[in-house]
Amino acid sequence: MATFAIMKWLHNILKGASFATALFIFQACYGVYQPLYDEYGEAPMTFSLVSQKTGEPLENIKILGSAAKAGDMQDLGTTGADGRCSVILPYLRNVQGPYIRFQDPEGIYFVKDTTLADLRNREIVIKLESARE
């Protein structure tokens, strides 16, 4: 009877050690989760939009954002003459999102939709394909 209790106790210790090892390996491979939003519930990002064909910066491209693919898009900003735009993505309740759309009001470039991961403090260059070629 005492042997059975010792074996059960040893089994539980090994089971716990195996689980802890699996968690350690997962964290070593994938790192610690870094949230998209800062402590104020915002994610500041800067985009550069360029032509896919020429690499020239694109001016007056609207940047829209939504929490869901089919959701109402919020106007987040417009690119300047240098093709850059800084936006602050508000807190959007979506594990996968936010969904971002780049739209040329003149229709020269195709609309581009994307989902962004945590890209704060990184250079984000988006290439748009011309609709008139």
VEXTILO-560860 format. One record per atom (N, C-alpha, C): residue in one letter; residue number from 1; atom name; x, y, z. Coordinates in pm, 1 decimal, always signed. Each point is the difference from the previous one (the first is absolute). Example, Ala and Ser with C-alpha at 12.3 -4.5 7.8 and 13.67 -1.06 7.14 Angstrom:
residues 2
R  A  1  N  +1319.0  -569.0  +780.0 .
R  A  1  CA  -89.0  +119.0  +0.0 .
R  A  1  C  +90.0  +120.0  +0.0 .
R  S  2  N  -35.0  +105.0  -72.0 .
R  S  2  CA  +82.0  +119.0  +6.0 .
R  S  2  C  -77.0  +109.0  +73.0 .
//
This chain:
residues 133
R  M  1  N  +81.3  -118.4  +0.0 .
R  M  1  CA  -81.3  +118.4  +0.0 .
R  M  1  C  +86.3  +125.6  +0.0 .
R  A  2  N  +106.7  -3.0  +78.6 .
R  A  2  CA  +88.9  +115.1  +5.9 .
R  A  2  C  +71.3  +20.0  -133.0 .
R  T  3  N  +31.0  -109.5  -68.5 .
R  T  3  CA  +65.4  +8.7  -129.9 .
R  T  3  C  -91.4  +67.7  -101.4 .
R  F  4  N  -129.0  -31.7  +7.0 .
R  F  4  CA  -97.0  +61.3  -91.9 .
R  F  4  C  -7.0  +151.4  +22.5 .
R  A  5  N  -0.8  +43.9  +125.0 .
R  A  5  CA  -6.3  +143.4  +32.6 .
R  A  5  C  +126.3  +70.9  -48.6 .
R  I  6  N  +114.1  -63.3  +15.7 .
R  I  6  CA  +125.9  +59.1  -45.6 .
R  I  6  C  +0.7  +11.4  -152.2 .
R  M  7  N  -47.5  -103.2  -68.5 .
R  M  7  CA  -4.7  +2.0  -146.2 .
R  M  7  C  -95.9  +108.6  -50.0 .
R  K  8  N  -114.3  +14.2  +67.8 .
R  K  8  CA  -95.8  +102.9  -39.0 .
R  K  8  C  +60.3  +139.1  +21.6 .
R  W  9  N  +67.4  +19.3  +110.6 .
R  W  9  CA  +63.5  +126.9  +31.1 .
R  W  9  C  +109.4  +31.5  -102.9 .
R  L  10  N  +80.9  -98.5  -34.5 .
R  L  10  CA  +105.8  +16.2  -99.8 .
R  L  10  C  -59.2  +29.7  -137.9 .
R  H  11  N  -110.3  -67.3  -32.3 .
R  H  11  CA  -68.6  +24.9  -127.9 .
R  H  11  C  -47.2  +145.8  -9.8 .
R  N  12  N  -58.7  +51.9  +108.1 .
R  N  12  CA  -47.5  +139.2  +0.7 .
R  N  12  C  +115.4  +99.6  -14.0 .
R  I  13  N  +111.3  -27.0  +62.7 .
R  I  13  CA  +117.2  +88.1  -11.3 .
R  I  13  C  +51.2  +0.9  -143.8 .
R  L  14  N  +12.1  -116.2  -61.0 .
R  L  14  CA  +47.6  -7.6  -138.4 .
R  L  14  C  -98.2  +65.4  -96.6 .
R  K  15  N  -130.2  -15.5  +24.7 .
R  K  15  CA  -100.7  +62.2  -84.6 .
R  K  15  C  +12.4  +153.0  +8.0 .
R  G  16  N  +16.3  +53.5  +119.7 .
R  G  16  CA  +16.5  +144.9  +17.5 .
R  G  16  C  +127.9  +51.0  -64.9 .
R  A  17  N  +107.6  -76.8  +12.9 .
R  A  17  CA  +127.4  +39.9  -61.0 .
R  A  17  C  -10.5  -2.3  -152.1 .
R  S  18  N  -71.7  -96.3  -55.6 .
R  S  18  CA  -17.8  -6.0  -145.6 .
R  S  18  C  -78.4  +120.4  -49.9 .
R  F  19  N  -105.4  +37.4  +71.6 .
R  F  19  CA  -80.2  +116.4  -38.7 .
R  F  19  C  +83.3  +127.6  +7.0 .
R  A  20  N  +77.9  +16.2  +106.6 .
R  A  20  CA  +85.2  +118.4  +13.7 .
R  A  20  C  +103.7  +5.7  -111.9 .
R  T  21  N  +54.7  -114.3  -36.8 .
R  T  21  CA  +97.0  -5.7  -109.7 .
R  T  21  C  -64.9  +41.7  -131.2 .
R  A  22  N  -121.3  -46.8  -25.2 .
R  A  22  CA  -71.4  +37.3  -122.5 .
R  A  22  C  -25.2  +150.4  -5.0 .
R  L  23  N  -39.2  +60.0  +110.7 .
R  L  23  CA  -21.3  +145.0  +5.1 .
R  L  23  C  +130.0  +76.0  -24.2 .
R  F  24  N  +108.6  -47.1  +58.3 .
R  F  24  CA  +129.3  +64.9  -19.8 .
R  F  24  C  +40.7  -5.0  -146.1 .
R  I  25  N  -17.5  -114.6  -65.3 .
R  I  25  CA  +36.2  -13.8  -141.6 .
R  I  25  C  -86.4  +90.9  -86.5 .
R  F  26  N  -129.7  +8.1  +29.2 .
R  F  26  CA  -89.3  +88.0  -75.8 .
R  F  26  C  +46.6  +144.9  +10.8 .
R  Q  27  N  +30.4  +46.1  +120.6 .
R  Q  27  CA  +44.3  +138.0  +19.1 .
R  Q  27  C  +134.4  +23.7  -68.0 .
R  A  28  N  +89.1  -96.5  +3.9 .
R  A  28  CA  +130.9  +15.1  -64.4 .
R  A  28  C  -14.9  +12.0  -151.3 .
R  C  29  N  -95.7  -72.0  -56.9 .
R  C  29  CA  -19.5  +3.7  -145.4 .
R  C  29  C  -76.1  +124.5  -45.4 .
R  Y  30  N  -103.6  +36.4  +72.3 .
R  Y  30  CA  -89.0  +106.5  -45.7 .
R  Y  30  C  +14.5  +129.9  +76.6 .
R  G  31  N  +73.6  +1.2  +108.4 .
R  G  31  CA  +19.2  +121.6  +76.5 .
R  G  31  C  -119.8  +33.9  +84.6 .
R  V  32  N  +13.4  +107.9  +73.1 .
R  V  32  CA  -108.0  +47.6  +85.5 .
R  V  32  C  -91.6  +86.9  -83.7 .
R  Y  33  N  -129.5  -14.7  +17.2 .
R  Y  33  CA  -98.1  +77.7  -75.1 .
R  Y  33  C  +19.5  +148.5  +25.8 .
R  Q  34  N  +9.8  +76.8  -106.4 .
R  Q  34  CA  +9.8  +145.0  +8.2 .
R  Q  34  C  -130.5  +59.0  -52.5 .
R  P  35  N  -76.8  +67.1  +82.5 .
R  P  35  CA  -128.6  +51.5  -45.4 .
R  P  35  C  +16.2  +106.8  -107.1 .
R  L  36  N  -98.4  +6.3  -90.2 .
R  L  36  CA  +0.2  +99.0  -107.0 .
R  L  36  C  -19.0  +139.7  +56.4 .
R  Y  37  N  -81.3  +12.5  +102.0 .
R  Y  37  CA  -36.4  +131.4  +52.9 .
R  Y  37  C  +85.6  +35.8  +121.4 .
R  D  38  N  +24.9  +130.9  +14.7 .
R  D  38  CA  +76.9  +46.5  +114.9 .
R  D  38  C  -91.6  +13.5  +121.9 .
R  E  39  N  +52.1  +57.2  +106.9 .
R  E  39  CA  -77.5  +10.1  +123.7 .
R  E  39  C  -119.2  +95.3  -11.8 .
R  Y  40  N  -4.5  +81.4  -106.8 .
R  Y  40  CA  -112.0  +92.5  -21.3 .
R  Y  40  C  -103.1  -58.5  -96.5 .
R  G  41  N  +19.7  -124.6  -44.1 .
R  G  41  CA  -94.6  -63.5  -91.4 .
R  G  41  C  +16.0  +46.1  -143.2 .
R  E  42  N  +118.9  +47.1  -35.3 .
R  E  42  CA  +24.9  +49.2  -134.8 .
R  E  42  C  +124.3  -67.8  -58.0 .
R  A  43  N  +3.4  -7.8  -132.8 .
R  A  43  CA  +115.9  -56.6  -68.6 .
R  A  43  C  +46.5  +100.0  -104.7 .
R  P  44  N  +100.5  +83.9  +30.7 .
R  P  44  CA  +50.1  +94.0  -100.1 .
R  P  44  C  +84.2  -71.9  -105.1 .
R  M  45  N  -28.8  +26.3  -128.0 .
R  M  45  CA  +75.0  -61.7  -110.0 .
R  M  45  C  +22.2  +103.2  -109.2 .
R  T  46  N  +108.7  -18.4  -74.8 .
R  T  46  CA  +31.0  +87.4  -112.5 .
R  T  46  C  +13.4  -86.3  -124.5 .
R  F  47  N  -68.3  +42.6  -105.7 .
R  F  47  CA  +2.6  -71.2  -126.5 .
R  F  47  C  +66.4  +84.7  -106.0 .
R  S  48  N  +65.1  -66.4  -94.7 .
R  S  48  CA  +46.5  +63.2  -123.1 .
R  S  48  C  -66.9  -74.7  -113.3 .
R  L  49  N  -71.9  +71.2  -84.5 .
R  L  49  CA  -66.0  -62.5  -113.7 .
R  L  49  C  +72.6  +39.8  -126.7 .
R  V  50  N  +34.6  -100.8  -80.4 .
R  V  50  CA  +73.7  +23.9  -123.9 .
R  V  50  C  -66.5  -77.1  -113.5 .
R  S  51  N  +29.1  +44.0  -122.7 .
R  S  51  CA  -47.2  -69.4  -118.6 .
R  S  51  C  +76.3  -131.0  -14.0 .
R  Q  52  N  -71.5  -108.0  -27.1 .
R  Q  52  CA  +65.9  -130.0  -16.9 .
R  Q  52  C  +93.0  +1.1  -120.7 .
R  K  53  N  -38.7  +71.2  -105.5 .
R  K  53  CA  +78.6  +0.3  -123.1 .
R  K  53  C  +120.4  +93.6  +6.7 .
R  T  54  N  -20.1  +123.5  +48.1 .
R  T  54  CA  +106.5  +100.1  -3.7 .
R  T  54  C  +72.8  +20.1  +132.5 .
R  G  55  N  -65.3  -35.5  +110.9 .
R  G  55  CA  +59.5  +23.7  +131.0 .
R  G  55  C  -15.5  +142.7  +47.8 .
R  E  56  N  -71.3  +83.8  -77.2 .
R  E  56  CA  -21.8  +139.8  +38.0 .
R  E  56  C  -102.9  +8.2  +112.6 .
R  P  57  N  +16.5  +98.1  +91.4 .
R  P  57  CA  -97.0  +14.6  +108.5 .
R  P  57  C  -137.6  +41.6  -54.2 .
R  L  58  N  -104.0  -46.4  +66.9 .
R  L  58  CA  -137.5  +28.4  -41.1 .
R  L  58  C  -64.4  +98.1  +96.9 .
R  E  59  N  -49.9  +109.1  -54.5 .
R  E  59  CA  -63.1  +104.7  +79.5 .
R  E  59  C  -151.7  -17.7  -0.4 .
R  N  60  N  -64.7  +44.3  +105.7 .
R  N  60  CA  -146.5  +1.6  +14.5 .
R  N  60  C  -64.2  -138.3  -2.6 .
R  I  61  N  +68.2  -100.2  +52.1 .
R  I  61  CA  -59.8  -132.6  +13.5 .
R  I  61  C  -65.1  -5.7  +138.6 .
R  K  62  N  -127.6  -36.2  +4.3 .
R  K  62  CA  -72.9  -6.9  +126.7 .
R  K  62  C  +33.2  -130.5  +72.3 .
R  I  63  N  +15.6  +10.5  +129.7 .
R  I  63  CA  +23.2  -116.4  +84.9 .
R  I  63  C  -122.9  -14.7  +89.3 .
R  L  64  N  -64.2  -115.4  -10.2 .
R  L  64  CA  -121.4  -28.8  +75.6 .
R  L  64  C  +24.8  -120.8  +88.9 .
R  G  65  N  -70.7  -8.0  +111.5 .
R  G  65  CA  +16.8  -113.0  +90.7 .
R  G  65  C  -131.8  -49.5  +54.0 .
R  S  66  N  -3.0  -129.0  +31.8 .
R  S  66  CA  -120.8  -62.5  +53.6 .
R  S  66  C  +39.1  -116.5  +88.9 .
R  A  67  N  -89.9  -35.7  +90.8 .
R  A  67  CA  +24.8  -114.3  +87.4 .
R  A  67  C  -37.0  -131.0  -66.6 .
R  A  68  N  -78.6  +4.7  -105.6 .
R  A  68  CA  -42.9  -122.3  -69.1 .
R  A  68  C  +4.4  +23.3  -149.9 .
R  K  69  N  +20.1  -106.7  -76.3 .
R  K  69  CA  +8.3  +13.3  -145.9 .
R  K  69  C  -121.9  +70.6  -58.0 .
R  A  70  N  -116.5  -33.1  +50.2 .
R  A  70  CA  -123.2  +58.3  -53.6 .
R  A  70  C  -48.5  +117.7  +83.9 .
R  G  71  N  +84.5  +47.7  +90.3 .
R  G  71  CA  -41.1  +108.7  +89.3 .
R  G  71  C  +6.9  +136.2  -65.4 .
R  D  72  N  -53.8  +99.4  +69.3 .
R  D  72  CA  +5.7  +137.4  -46.8 .
R  D  72  C  +143.0  +51.0  +11.9 .
R  M  73  N  +53.0  +50.6  -110.5 .
R  M  73  CA  +137.5  +47.8  -3.1 .
R  M  73  C  +6.5  +143.0  +54.1 .
R  Q  74  N  +93.6  +23.9  +90.6 .
R  Q  74  CA  +23.9  +133.1  +55.6 .
R  Q  74  C  +113.0  +64.8  -78.7 .
R  D  75  N  -13.9  +127.6  -29.7 .
R  D  75  CA  +104.7  +74.4  -69.9 .
R  D  75  C  +112.6  +26.3  +99.8 .
R  L  76  N  +119.7  -51.9  -30.0 .
R  L  76  CA  +113.5  +14.7  +91.1 .
R  L  76  C  +100.7  +104.6  -45.2 .
R  G  77  N  -2.4  +35.4  -129.1 .
R  G  77  CA  +94.9  +99.7  -49.6 .
R  G  77  C  +19.3  -9.0  -149.7 .
R  T  78  N  +84.7  +89.3  -51.2 .
R  T  78  CA  +31.5  +8.4  -142.1 .
R  T  78  C  +149.4  +21.2  -14.7 .
R  T  79  N  +59.6  -60.7  -103.0 .
R  T  79  CA  +143.8  +16.3  -21.1 .
R  T  79  C  +32.1  +140.0  -50.5 .
R  G  80  N  +117.1  +48.3  +36.6 .
R  G  80  CA  +47.2  +130.2  -45.2 .
R  G  80  C  +78.1  -11.6  -130.1 .
R  A  81  N  +66.1  +108.3  -38.4 .
R  A  81  CA  +76.1  +3.8  -125.7 .
R  A  81  C  +113.9  -102.4  -1.3 .
R  D  82  N  +50.6  -34.7  +117.7 .
R  D  82  CA  +108.5  -98.0  +8.0 .
R  D  82  C  -51.0  -144.0  +7.9 .
R  G  83  N  -132.7  -18.2  -10.4 .
R  G  83  CA  -58.4  -132.9  +4.1 .
R  G  83  C  -14.3  -57.7  +138.8 .
R  R  84  N  +30.4  +80.3  +102.0 .
R  R  84  CA  -3.1  -49.0  +138.1 .
R  R  84  C  -125.4  +49.0  +72.1 .
R  C  85  N  -41.8  -78.9  +95.4 .
R  C  85  CA  -113.1  +36.7  +84.0 .
R  C  85  C  +17.9  -65.2  +136.2 .
R  S  86  N  -12.9  +78.9  +104.1 .
R  S  86  CA  +3.2  -53.9  +135.9 .
R  S  86  C  -143.2  -8.4  +49.5 .
R  V  87  N  -36.0  -114.9  +50.2 .
R  V  87  CA  -135.5  -19.8  +50.5 .
R  V  87  C  +7.9  -60.4  +139.2 .
R  I  88  N  -105.6  +19.6  +73.2 .
R  I  88  CA  -13.3  -64.9  +129.8 .
R  I  88  C  -121.0  -89.6  -10.3 .
R  L  89  N  +26.3  -129.8  +3.1 .
R  L  89  CA  -108.8  -95.8  -9.0 .
R  L  89  C  -67.7  -7.6  +135.5 .
R  P  90  N  -128.7  +33.8  +6.1 .
R  P  90  CA  -70.4  -9.8  +128.2 .
R  P  90  C  -20.3  -144.9  +38.3 .
R  Y  91  N  -33.6  -22.4  +124.7 .
R  Y  91  CA  -22.5  -136.0  +47.1 .
R  Y  91  C  -117.1  -59.6  -76.3 .
R  L  92  N  +26.1  -109.0  -69.3 .
R  L  92  CA  -102.3  -70.4  -75.3 .
R  L  92  C  -10.5  -140.1  +58.7 .
R  R  93  N  -115.7  -39.6  +40.0 .
R  R  93  CA  -19.6  -128.8  +67.8 .
R  R  93  C  +6.8  -115.2  -98.5 .
R  N  94  N  +121.8  -37.4  -36.4 .
R  N  94  CA  +16.1  -110.7  -93.2 .
R  N  94  C  +135.1  -65.2  +24.6 .
R  V  95  N  -0.5  -128.1  +20.0 .
R  V  95  CA  +124.4  -71.6  +23.9 .
R  V  95  C  +87.4  +0.1  -124.9 .
R  Q  96  N  -63.3  -8.4  -119.3 .
R  Q  96  CA  +74.2  -10.3  -124.6 .
R  Q  96  C  +35.1  +135.6  -59.4 .
R  G  97  N  -74.3  +103.7  +28.9 .
R  G  97  CA  +9.0  +128.2  -68.4 .
R  G  97  C  +117.0  +82.4  +45.1 .
R  P  98  N  +1.2  +124.3  -30.1 .
R  P  98  CA  -106.1  +70.7  -71.4 .
R  P  98  C  +11.0  -19.8  -151.1 .
R  Y  99  N  -110.6  +20.3  -67.0 .
R  Y  99  CA  -2.2  -5.8  -145.5 .
R  Y  99  C  +24.4  +140.8  -52.4 .
R  I  100  N  +92.0  +13.5  -93.8 .
R  I  100  CA  +37.3  +129.2  -54.8 .
R  I  100  C  -27.3  -1.5  -150.6 .
R  R  101  N  -50.8  +111.8  -50.9 .
R  R  101  CA  -24.8  +14.2  -143.7 .
R  R  101  C  +71.6  +125.9  -48.4 .
R  F  102  N  +68.8  -14.1  -113.4 .
R  F  102  CA  +66.1  +112.0  -66.0 .
R  F  102  C  -78.2  +25.3  -128.1 .
R  Q  103  N  -55.5  +120.4  -12.5 .
R  Q  103  CA  -91.7  +28.4  -110.1 .
R  Q  103  C  +35.6  +132.2  -67.0 .
R  D  104  N  +17.2  -5.2  -132.5 .
R  D  104  CA  +26.9  +119.3  -79.5 .
R  D  104  C  -133.8  +61.3  -40.8 .
R  P  105  N  -33.1  +121.9  +46.5 .
R  P  105  CA  -128.0  +62.0  -34.4 .
R  P  105  C  -15.5  +25.3  -150.4 .
R  E  106  N  +110.2  +12.7  -71.7 .
R  E  106  CA  -6.0  +26.2  -143.8 .
R  E  106  C  -10.9  -128.8  -81.1 .
R  G  107  N  +17.3  -115.2  +61.9 .
R  G  107  CA  -13.0  -128.0  -68.6 .
R  G  107  C  +117.4  -37.8  -88.6 .
R  I  108  N  +113.1  +68.6  +16.1 .
R  I  108  CA  +118.2  -32.1  -80.4 .
R  I  108  C  +62.4  -130.9  +46.8 .
R  Y  109  N  -9.1  -27.6  +129.1 .
R  Y  109  CA  +58.7  -120.9  +57.5 .
R  Y  109  C  -109.9  -87.8  +58.2 .
R  F  110  N  +22.3  -131.3  -6.5 .
R  F  110  CA  -94.4  -94.9  +56.2 .
R  F  110  C  -6.2  +16.1  +151.3 .
R  V  111  N  -117.3  -26.5  +56.9 .
R  V  111  CA  -16.2  -2.2  +144.9 .
R  V  111  C  +77.8  -119.5  +54.2 .
R  K  112  N  +66.1  +19.9  +112.1 .
R  K  112  CA  +76.0  -109.7  +61.5 .
R  K  112  C  -46.0  -14.6  +144.3 .
R  D  113  N  -41.3  -121.4  +35.1 .
R  D  113  CA  -39.3  -32.2  +136.9 .
R  D  113  C  +106.5  -87.5  +62.4 .
R  T  114  N  +20.3  +17.1  +130.0 .
R  T  114  CA  +98.1  -82.4  +70.5 .
R  T  114  C  -38.2  -9.2  +146.6 .
R  T  115  N  +55.9  -97.0  +67.8 .
R  T  115  CA  -11.8  -13.2  +144.7 .
R  T  115  C  +139.9  +17.7  +55.7 .
R  L  116  N  +12.9  +83.8  +99.5 .
R  L  116  CA  +131.9  +28.3  +55.3 .
R  L  116  C  +22.0  -68.5  +133.2 .
R  A  117  N  +119.7  -47.9  +17.8 .
R  A  117  CA  +43.6  -48.8  +129.8 .
R  A  117  C  +64.2  +119.5  +71.2 .
R  D  118  N  +78.4  -25.7  +100.4 .
R  D  118  CA  +66.3  +109.1  +70.9 .
R  D  118  C  +115.4  +51.8  -83.9 .
R  L  119  N  -20.5  +112.8  -64.2 .
R  L  119  CA  +102.9  +58.4  -85.1 .
R  L  119  C  +42.4  +138.0  +49.0 .
R  R  120  N  -25.2  +27.1  +126.6 .
R  R  120  CA  +43.5  +128.5  +53.7 .
R  R  120  C  +151.3  +8.9  -4.8 .
R  N  121  N  +49.4  +120.4  -18.2 .
R  N  121  CA  +143.3  +27.6  -1.4 .
R  N  121  C  +73.5  -74.1  -110.9 .
R  R  122  N  -69.9  -29.4  -108.5 .
R  R  122  CA  +61.7  -62.9  -116.8 .
R  R  122  C  -38.5  +79.1  -122.7 .
R  E  123  N  +83.1  -5.7  -100.0 .
R  E  123  CA  -29.6  +67.2  -127.1 .
R  E  123  C  -97.8  -86.4  -78.3 .
R  I  124  N  -118.2  +51.3  -23.4 .
R  I  124  CA  -102.9  -73.9  -72.3 .
R  I  124  C  -13.5  +63.0  -137.9 .
R  V  125  N  +38.4  -72.9  -103.3 .
R  V  125  CA  -10.7  +48.6  -137.2 .
R  V  125  C  -105.8  -84.1  -69.7 .
R  I  126  N  -103.0  +66.8  -48.7 .
R  I  126  CA  -109.3  -66.5  -70.1 .
R  I  126  C  +10.8  +36.6  -147.6 .
R  K  127  N  -1.2  -100.7  -86.6 .
R  K  127  CA  +8.9  +23.2  -144.5 .
R  K  127  C  -138.4  -19.4  -61.0 .
R  L  128  N  -46.3  +101.4  -72.0 .
R  L  128  CA  -130.1  -7.4  -65.9 .
R  L  128  C  +18.9  -18.9  -149.2 .
R  E  129  N  -84.9  -85.5  -57.4 .
R  E  129  CA  +4.8  -30.2  -142.0 .
R  E  129  C  -91.7  +96.5  -76.2 .
R  S  130  N  +49.5  +51.5  -112.0 .
R  S  130  CA  -76.3  +95.1  -79.2 .
R  S  130  C  -116.7  -70.5  -69.6 .
R  A  131  N  -114.4  +66.8  -2.5 .
R  A  131  CA  -119.0  -54.3  -67.3 .
R  A  131  C  -6.5  +43.4  -145.5 .
R  R  132  N  +91.6  +84.6  -41.0 .
R  R  132  CA  -4.7  +57.0  -136.7 .
R  R  132  C  +112.4  -49.8  -88.3 .
R  E  133  N  +55.2  -112.4  +27.5 .
R  E  133  CA  +107.7  -52.6  -85.5 .
R  E  133  C  -43.1  -118.9  -78.2 .
//
